[in-house]
Amino acid sequence: MLTRRLLIAATASLVFASGAVAQDKSQERSILVASTTSTQDSGLFGHILPMFKAKTGIDVKVVAQGTGQALDTGRRGDADVVFVHAKSVEEKFVAEGFGVKRYPVMYNDFILIGPKSDPAGIKGSKDIVAALGAIKAKGADFISRGDKSGTHQAELNLWKVAGIDIAKDKGTWYKEIGQGMGAALNTASASDAYVLADRGTWLSFRNCGDLVIAVEGDKRLFNQYGVMLVNPDKHPSVKKDLGQQFIDWLVSSEGQKAIADYKINGEQLFYPNASDSGA
């Protein structure tokens, strides 16, 4: 009887140990990607990540932040991969040695959203600079993300191109909320205000209220996304092999097709351009 009990105990220990090893291996087969709220809020990750996991067995966990925050997460070594949309700061991230290489992945565009009542009189325009000038001149409510995201940086640059120093010229009409794209759209919807948004998040947004697209089609509204492996020389904890597998899949024909195939109501949200290394 004693021998039998010992055998059962030994078997149980082996089962527990093998389960623990399996669990450890499962944990090892995962990476953390610091990305933008737009890739998350648009539903893109929900579409492509199951395909990647089915092919590789790698589980991708996403931390959705503004681009600035996502890059800071990478700088601290708290992510394996950074997937964001602000080319100049991405290139700086690599130049400073925090990222290994920047790969273009896809693009869409920014659009200016506003209330149907259109107090600034800009609806239907294709000139974002003139539209921003009209918003300021008429003191029409404008919601800024104010979160150092790629969208926020693009917005600040557009004010600058329009010859407006928003830090000095903003009034009560300009409201910074320090939150993501979904929250900014919700705030604009609740207050009949204008807001700069990426098209992907807008197409997946369900609380439109009286909001419509006011301005689109200006080439200055181009929105490029890039992906980078966090430098394992700076942070040895980075899972470089698994992270690089994710990057390689994103820029492969299979990953690019998965991105192109993601649509809402028949409308494509992102356009793959990994082959365009100059993007």
The 8 nearest C-alpha neighbors of each residue, nearest first, counted from 0:
[[1, 3, 2, 4, 5, 6, 7, 8],
 [2, 0, 4, 3, 5, 6, 7, 8],
 [3, 1, 5, 0, 4, 6, 7, 8],
 [2, 4, 6, 0, 1, 5, 7, 8],
 [5, 3, 7, 1, 6, 2, 8, 0],
 [4, 6, 8, 2, 3, 7, 9, 1],
 [5, 7, 3, 9, 4, 8, 10, 2],
 [8, 6, 10, 4, 9, 5, 11, 3],
 [7, 9, 5, 11, 6, 10, 4, 12],
 [8, 10, 12, 6, 11, 7, 5, 13],
 [11, 9, 13, 7, 12, 8, 6, 14],
 [10, 12, 14, 8, 13, 9, 7, 15],
 [13, 11, 9, 15, 10, 14, 16, 8],
 [12, 14, 16, 10, 11, 15, 17, 9],
 [15, 13, 11, 17, 16, 12, 18, 10],
 [16, 14, 18, 12, 13, 17, 11, 19],
 [17, 15, 13, 19, 18, 14, 12, 20],
 [16, 18, 20, 14, 19, 15, 13, 21],
 [19, 17, 21, 15, 16, 20, 22, 14],
 [18, 20, 22, 16, 17, 21, 23, 15],
 [19, 21, 23, 17, 22, 18, 24, 16],
 [22, 20, 18, 24, 19, 23, 17, 25],
 [21, 23, 25, 19, 20, 24, 18, 26],
 [24, 22, 20, 26, 25, 21, 19, 27],
 [23, 25, 27, 21, 26, 22, 20, 28],
 [26, 24, 22, 28, 23, 27, 21, 29],
 [25, 27, 23, 24, 28, 29, 22, 58],
 [26, 28, 24, 25, 29, 23, 30, 238],
 [29, 27, 57, 25, 26, 24, 58, 56],
 [30, 28, 58, 57, 27, 59, 26, 31],
 [31, 29, 59, 60, 79, 58, 242, 32],
 [30, 32, 60, 78, 79, 61, 59, 33],
 [31, 33, 80, 61, 81, 78, 79, 34],
 [34, 32, 81, 62, 69, 61, 78, 63],
 [33, 35, 82, 63, 83, 69, 81, 32],
 [36, 34, 64, 63, 65, 37, 38, 66],
 [35, 37, 63, 39, 64, 38, 40, 179],
 [36, 38, 40, 35, 39, 200, 41, 180],
 [39, 37, 41, 36, 35, 43, 40, 44],
 [38, 40, 36, 37, 42, 41, 44, 43],
 [41, 39, 37, 42, 36, 200, 38, 181],
 [40, 42, 200, 199, 203, 38, 39, 43],
 [41, 43, 45, 40, 39, 44, 46, 38],
 [44, 42, 46, 45, 41, 38, 39, 47],
 [45, 43, 46, 47, 48, 42, 39, 38],
 [44, 46, 42, 43, 47, 48, 49, 39],
 [45, 47, 43, 44, 48, 42, 49, 261],
 [48, 46, 44, 50, 49, 45, 257, 43],
 [47, 49, 51, 50, 44, 45, 46, 52],
 [50, 48, 52, 51, 47, 53, 46, 45],
 [51, 49, 53, 48, 47, 52, 54, 46],
 [52, 50, 48, 54, 49, 53, 55, 47],
 [51, 53, 56, 57, 49, 55, 54, 50],
 [54, 52, 50, 51, 56, 55, 49, 57],
 [53, 55, 51, 52, 56, 50, 57, 49],
 [56, 54, 52, 57, 53, 51, 244, 58],
 [55, 57, 52, 53, 54, 58, 28, 51],
 [58, 56, 28, 52, 29, 55, 59, 51],
 [57, 59, 29, 52, 28, 30, 56, 60],
 [60, 58, 30, 29, 31, 57, 61, 32],
 [59, 61, 31, 32, 30, 58, 62, 29],
 [62, 60, 32, 31, 33, 63, 59, 34],
 [61, 63, 33, 34, 32, 64, 60, 31],
 [64, 62, 36, 35, 34, 61, 33, 39],
 [65, 63, 35, 36, 69, 68, 34, 66],
 [64, 66, 148, 35, 68, 67, 69, 36],
 [65, 67, 148, 69, 149, 68, 83, 35],
 [68, 66, 147, 70, 148, 69, 65, 71],
 [67, 69, 71, 65, 70, 66, 64, 72],
 [70, 68, 66, 72, 33, 71, 67, 64],
 [69, 71, 73, 67, 72, 68, 66, 74],
 [70, 72, 74, 68, 73, 69, 67, 75],
 [73, 71, 69, 70, 75, 77, 74, 68],
 [74, 72, 70, 76, 71, 78, 75, 77],
 [73, 75, 71, 76, 72, 97, 70, 77],
 [76, 74, 72, 73, 77, 71, 78, 234],
 [77, 75, 73, 74, 78, 234, 72, 237],
 [76, 78, 72, 75, 73, 79, 74, 31],
 [79, 77, 31, 73, 76, 80, 32, 33],
 [78, 80, 237, 229, 31, 242, 238, 32],
 [79, 81, 228, 32, 229, 78, 227, 242],
 [80, 82, 33, 227, 226, 32, 34, 83],
 [83, 81, 226, 34, 225, 33, 227, 80],
 [82, 84, 34, 66, 224, 35, 225, 81],
 [85, 83, 224, 149, 223, 225, 86, 66],
 [84, 86, 149, 88, 87, 89, 83, 66],
 [85, 87, 89, 88, 90, 84, 223, 225],
 [88, 86, 90, 89, 85, 91, 92, 84],
 [87, 89, 91, 90, 86, 85, 92, 67],
 [90, 88, 92, 86, 91, 87, 85, 93],
 [89, 91, 93, 87, 92, 88, 94, 86],
 [90, 92, 88, 94, 89, 93, 95, 87],
 [93, 91, 89, 90, 95, 97, 94, 98],
 [94, 92, 98, 96, 90, 91, 95, 97],
 [95, 93, 91, 96, 92, 90, 97, 98],
 [94, 96, 93, 92, 97, 91, 98, 90],
 [97, 95, 93, 94, 98, 92, 230, 99],
 [96, 98, 230, 92, 93, 95, 74, 229],
 [99, 97, 93, 229, 230, 96, 228, 227],
 [98, 100, 230, 228, 93, 229, 227, 97],
 [99, 101, 227, 98, 93, 102, 228, 226],
 [102, 100, 227, 226, 225, 103, 90, 93],
 [101, 103, 226, 225, 104, 227, 100, 273],
 [104, 102, 225, 273, 224, 276, 105, 278],
 [105, 103, 273, 225, 272, 224, 271, 250],
 [106, 104, 271, 272, 270, 224, 223, 269],
 [107, 105, 223, 270, 222, 269, 224, 271],
 [106, 108, 269, 222, 270, 221, 223, 198],
 [109, 107, 221, 222, 220, 198, 197, 110],
 [108, 110, 197, 220, 196, 198, 222, 221],
 [109, 111, 215, 196, 195, 214, 197, 198],
 [110, 112, 195, 214, 213, 194, 212, 196],
 [113, 111, 212, 213, 194, 193, 211, 195],
 [112, 114, 193, 210, 211, 213, 192, 212],
 [113, 115, 210, 191, 116, 117, 209, 211],
 [116, 114, 117, 209, 210, 211, 113, 122],
 [115, 117, 114, 118, 209, 113, 191, 120],
 [118, 116, 115, 120, 114, 119, 122, 113],
 [119, 117, 120, 116, 139, 137, 114, 121],
 [120, 118, 134, 117, 121, 133, 139, 137],
 [121, 119, 117, 118, 122, 133, 130, 134],
 [120, 122, 119, 130, 124, 123, 213, 117],
 [123, 121, 213, 124, 120, 214, 117, 212],
 [122, 124, 213, 214, 121, 125, 215, 212],
 [125, 123, 214, 126, 122, 121, 213, 215],
 [124, 126, 217, 215, 216, 214, 127, 123],
 [127, 125, 124, 129, 128, 217, 130, 214],
 [126, 128, 130, 129, 131, 125, 214, 217],
 [129, 127, 161, 131, 130, 126, 132, 157],
 [130, 128, 132, 126, 131, 127, 133, 161],
 [131, 129, 127, 133, 132, 128, 121, 126],
 [132, 130, 134, 128, 133, 129, 127, 135],
 [131, 133, 129, 135, 130, 134, 136, 128],
 [134, 132, 136, 130, 131, 135, 119, 137],
 [135, 133, 131, 139, 119, 137, 132, 136],
 [134, 136, 138, 132, 133, 137, 131, 139],
 [137, 135, 133, 134, 138, 132, 139, 119],
 [136, 138, 134, 139, 135, 133, 119, 118],
 [137, 139, 135, 172, 136, 134, 140, 170],
 [140, 138, 134, 137, 172, 119, 118, 141],
 [139, 141, 172, 192, 173, 193, 138, 142],
 [140, 142, 193, 173, 192, 194, 172, 174],
 [143, 141, 174, 194, 175, 193, 187, 173],
 [144, 142, 175, 145, 174, 176, 141, 194],
 [143, 145, 177, 146, 176, 178, 175, 151],
 [144, 146, 177, 175, 143, 176, 151, 147],
 [145, 147, 177, 148, 144, 178, 65, 151],
 [148, 146, 67, 151, 145, 152, 65, 149],
 [149, 147, 65, 66, 151, 67, 150, 146],
 [150, 148, 85, 66, 152, 151, 84, 153],
 [149, 151, 153, 148, 152, 154, 196, 197],
 [152, 150, 148, 154, 153, 149, 147, 144],
 [153, 151, 149, 155, 154, 150, 148, 147],
 [152, 154, 150, 156, 151, 155, 149, 157],
 [153, 155, 151, 157, 152, 156, 150, 158],
 [156, 154, 152, 158, 157, 153, 151, 159],
 [155, 157, 159, 153, 154, 158, 152, 160],
 [156, 158, 160, 154, 159, 155, 161, 153],
 [159, 157, 161, 155, 163, 156, 160, 154],
 [158, 160, 156, 162, 161, 157, 163, 164],
 [161, 159, 157, 162, 158, 156, 128, 163],
 [160, 162, 128, 158, 159, 163, 157, 132],
 [163, 161, 159, 160, 158, 164, 132, 128],
 [162, 164, 158, 159, 161, 165, 168, 160],
 [165, 163, 166, 167, 168, 159, 162, 158],
 [164, 166, 168, 169, 167, 163, 158, 155],
 [165, 167, 164, 168, 169, 163, 155, 170],
 [168, 166, 165, 164, 169, 163, 170, 173],
 [167, 169, 165, 164, 166, 170, 163, 135],
 [170, 168, 165, 173, 167, 166, 171, 172],
 [169, 171, 172, 173, 168, 138, 174, 167],
 [170, 172, 173, 174, 169, 140, 138, 141],
 [171, 173, 140, 170, 138, 139, 141, 174],
 [174, 172, 141, 171, 170, 169, 140, 142],
 [173, 175, 142, 143, 141, 172, 176, 171],
 [176, 174, 143, 145, 144, 177, 142, 173],
 [175, 177, 144, 178, 145, 174, 143, 183],
 [178, 176, 146, 145, 144, 175, 179, 143],
 [179, 177, 176, 144, 146, 182, 183, 180],
 [178, 180, 182, 181, 36, 183, 144, 65],
 [181, 179, 183, 182, 184, 36, 37, 196],
 [180, 182, 184, 183, 179, 185, 40, 200],
 [181, 183, 185, 184, 180, 179, 178, 186],
 [184, 182, 180, 186, 185, 181, 144, 187],
 [185, 183, 187, 181, 186, 182, 188, 180],
 [186, 184, 182, 188, 183, 187, 189, 181],
 [185, 187, 183, 189, 184, 188, 182, 190],
 [188, 186, 192, 184, 190, 185, 189, 191],
 [187, 189, 185, 186, 191, 190, 208, 184],
 [188, 190, 186, 187, 191, 185, 208, 192],
 [189, 191, 187, 192, 188, 186, 140, 185],
 [192, 190, 114, 188, 187, 189, 113, 193],
 [191, 193, 187, 140, 141, 190, 113, 114],
 [192, 194, 113, 141, 112, 142, 140, 187],
 [195, 193, 142, 112, 141, 111, 196, 113],
 [194, 196, 111, 110, 112, 109, 154, 193],
 [197, 195, 109, 110, 198, 194, 111, 201],
 [196, 198, 109, 199, 200, 108, 110, 201],
 [197, 199, 201, 200, 109, 108, 202, 110],
 [200, 198, 268, 41, 202, 201, 197, 203],
 [199, 201, 41, 203, 202, 198, 37, 197],
 [202, 200, 204, 198, 203, 199, 197, 196],
 [201, 203, 199, 200, 204, 198, 263, 41],
 [202, 204, 200, 41, 201, 205, 199, 263],
 [205, 203, 201, 202, 206, 200, 207, 181],
 [204, 206, 207, 203, 202, 201, 208, 185],
 [207, 205, 208, 204, 185, 188, 184, 210],
 [206, 208, 210, 205, 209, 188, 204, 211],
 [207, 209, 210, 206, 188, 189, 205, 114],
 [210, 208, 114, 115, 207, 211, 188, 191],
 [209, 211, 114, 113, 207, 208, 115, 188],
 [212, 210, 113, 112, 115, 114, 213, 209],
 [211, 213, 112, 214, 111, 113, 110, 210],
 [212, 214, 122, 112, 111, 113, 123, 211],
 [213, 215, 111, 124, 125, 123, 212, 110],
 [216, 214, 110, 125, 217, 111, 213, 124],
 [215, 217, 125, 218, 214, 220, 110, 126],
 [216, 218, 125, 219, 220, 215, 126, 127],
 [219, 217, 220, 221, 216, 108, 215, 125],
 [220, 218, 217, 221, 127, 157, 216, 222],
 [219, 221, 109, 218, 108, 217, 222, 110],
 [222, 220, 108, 219, 218, 109, 107, 223],
 [221, 223, 108, 107, 106, 109, 220, 224],
 [222, 224, 106, 84, 105, 221, 107, 225],
 [225, 223, 84, 105, 83, 106, 104, 103],
 [224, 226, 103, 104, 102, 83, 82, 84],
 [225, 227, 82, 102, 81, 101, 83, 103],
 [228, 226, 101, 81, 100, 80, 98, 229],
 [227, 229, 80, 98, 99, 230, 79, 242],
 [228, 230, 98, 79, 80, 97, 73, 99],
 [229, 231, 98, 99, 97, 232, 233, 228],
 [232, 230, 234, 235, 233, 237, 229, 239],
 [233, 231, 230, 234, 235, 96, 97, 237],
 [234, 232, 231, 230, 235, 97, 96, 76],
 [233, 235, 231, 236, 76, 232, 237, 230],
 [236, 234, 231, 237, 232, 233, 238, 230],
 [235, 237, 234, 238, 231, 76, 79, 239],
 [236, 238, 79, 231, 235, 239, 234, 229],
 [239, 237, 241, 240, 242, 79, 236, 30],
 [238, 240, 242, 237, 241, 243, 231, 79],
 [241, 239, 243, 242, 238, 244, 237, 245],
 [242, 240, 244, 243, 239, 238, 245, 30],
 [243, 241, 239, 245, 244, 240, 238, 79],
 [242, 244, 246, 240, 245, 241, 239, 247],
 [245, 243, 241, 247, 242, 246, 248, 240],
 [246, 244, 248, 242, 243, 247, 249, 241],
 [245, 247, 243, 249, 248, 244, 250, 242],
 [248, 246, 244, 250, 245, 249, 243, 251],
 [247, 249, 251, 245, 254, 246, 250, 244],
 [250, 248, 254, 246, 247, 251, 255, 245],
 [249, 251, 273, 247, 248, 255, 254, 104],
 [252, 250, 248, 254, 253, 249, 247, 255],
 [251, 253, 255, 254, 256, 250, 248, 249],
 [254, 252, 256, 251, 255, 257, 248, 249],
 [255, 253, 249, 257, 251, 248, 256, 252],
 [254, 256, 252, 258, 257, 271, 253, 250],
 [255, 257, 259, 253, 258, 254, 260, 252],
 [258, 256, 254, 260, 255, 259, 47, 253],
 [257, 259, 255, 256, 260, 261, 254, 271],
 [260, 258, 256, 257, 261, 270, 271, 255],
 [259, 261, 257, 258, 256, 262, 267, 255],
 [262, 260, 259, 258, 267, 257, 268, 46],
 [263, 261, 267, 266, 265, 268, 260, 264],
 [262, 264, 265, 266, 267, 202, 203, 261],
 [265, 263, 266, 262, 267, 202, 203, 261],
 [264, 266, 263, 262, 267, 261, 268, 260],
 [267, 265, 262, 263, 264, 268, 202, 261],
 [266, 268, 262, 269, 261, 265, 263, 259],
 [269, 267, 199, 262, 266, 261, 107, 198],
 [268, 270, 107, 106, 267, 259, 105, 271],
 [269, 271, 105, 106, 259, 107, 272, 268],
 [272, 270, 105, 255, 104, 273, 259, 106],
 [273, 271, 105, 274, 275, 104, 270, 103],
 [272, 274, 104, 103, 250, 275, 271, 105],
 [275, 273, 272, 276, 250, 103, 104, 271],
 [276, 274, 273, 277, 272, 278, 103, 104],
 [277, 275, 278, 274, 103, 273, 102, 272],
 [276, 278, 275, 103, 274, 273, 102, 272],
 [277, 275, 276, 103, 223, 272, 273, 86]]
